[in-house]
């Protein structure tokens, strides 16, 4: 893994309580057909490394590695990965 992808600070949004509630509601109601069995094959098909996918999605390379090993990630991370792979 390259150090620059791991050294990047996480994305932080300054949302008020109403905005947080709206975002949480949207996330709770998003259909998500993307799962851990899709991540590795889609990434390889695109010719991306784990670091590449991390940089494009904002999800840490460690979390992607864990996902591809069968771990579960939160819905926000899964959606970010799905969007990055679809772009």
C-alpha positions as CSV (number, residue, x, y, z in Angstrom):
1,X,0.0,0.0,0.0
2,X,1.2,3.5,-0.7
3,X,1.6,5.7,2.3
4,X,-0.1,8.8,0.8
5,X,-3.5,7.0,0.7
6,X,-3.2,6.1,4.3
7,X,-2.0,9.5,5.5
8,X,-5.0,11.3,4.1
9,X,-7.3,12.6,6.8
10,X,-10.9,11.3,6.7
11,X,-13.6,13.4,5.1
12,X,-15.5,15.4,7.7
13,X,-18.8,17.3,7.0
14,X,-20.2,19.9,9.3
15,X,-23.9,19.2,9.3
16,X,-26.5,20.5,11.7
17,X,-28.9,18.1,13.4
18,X,-31.6,18.5,10.8
19,X,-29.2,17.7,8.0
20,X,-27.9,14.7,9.9
21,X,-31.4,13.4,10.3
22,X,-32.1,13.8,6.6
23,X,-28.9,12.0,5.6
24,X,-29.5,9.2,8.1
25,X,-33.0,8.7,6.7
26,X,-31.8,8.6,3.1
27,X,-29.1,6.1,4.0
28,X,-31.6,3.9,5.9
29,X,-33.8,3.8,2.9
30,X,-31.3,3.3,0.1
31,X,-31.5,-0.1,-1.6
32,X,-28.0,-1.6,-1.6
33,X,-27.4,-4.6,-3.9
34,X,-23.6,-4.2,-3.5
35,X,-22.0,-6.6,-1.1
36,X,-18.6,-7.9,0.0
37,X,-18.6,-10.6,-2.8
38,X,-18.8,-7.8,-5.4
39,X,-16.0,-5.6,-4.2
40,X,-12.9,-7.6,-5.1
41,X,-14.0,-8.8,-8.5
42,X,-15.3,-5.3,-9.6
43,X,-12.1,-3.7,-8.4
44,X,-9.9,-6.2,-10.3
45,X,-12.0,-5.9,-13.4
46,X,-11.3,-2.2,-13.4
47,X,-7.6,-2.8,-12.8
48,X,-7.6,-0.9,-9.5
49,X,-5.6,-1.7,-6.4
50,X,-7.1,-1.5,-3.0
51,X,-5.3,1.8,-2.5
52,X,-6.9,3.1,-5.8
53,X,-10.4,2.1,-4.7
54,X,-9.7,3.7,-1.3
55,X,-8.6,7.0,-2.9
56,X,-11.6,7.0,-5.2
57,X,-14.2,6.1,-2.6
58,X,-12.9,7.7,0.6
59,X,-13.0,4.3,2.3
60,X,-9.8,3.3,4.0
61,X,-7.7,0.6,2.3
62,X,-7.7,-1.4,5.6
63,X,-11.6,-1.4,5.6
64,X,-11.6,-2.5,1.9
65,X,-9.2,-5.3,2.7
66,X,-11.4,-6.4,5.6
67,X,-14.5,-6.2,3.4
68,X,-12.9,-8.4,0.7
69,X,-12.0,-10.8,3.5
70,X,-15.7,-11.1,4.4
71,X,-16.1,-8.4,7.1
72,X,-19.1,-6.2,7.1
73,X,-18.9,-2.4,6.7
74,X,-21.4,0.3,7.5
75,X,-23.9,1.3,4.9
76,X,-22.2,4.7,4.2
77,X,-18.9,2.9,3.4
78,X,-20.7,0.3,1.2
79,X,-22.5,3.0,-0.7
80,X,-19.3,5.0,-1.2
81,X,-17.6,1.9,-2.6
82,X,-20.5,1.1,-4.9
83,X,-20.6,4.7,-6.2
84,X,-16.8,4.7,-6.8
85,X,-17.0,1.4,-8.7
86,X,-19.9,2.5,-10.8
87,X,-18.4,5.9,-11.8
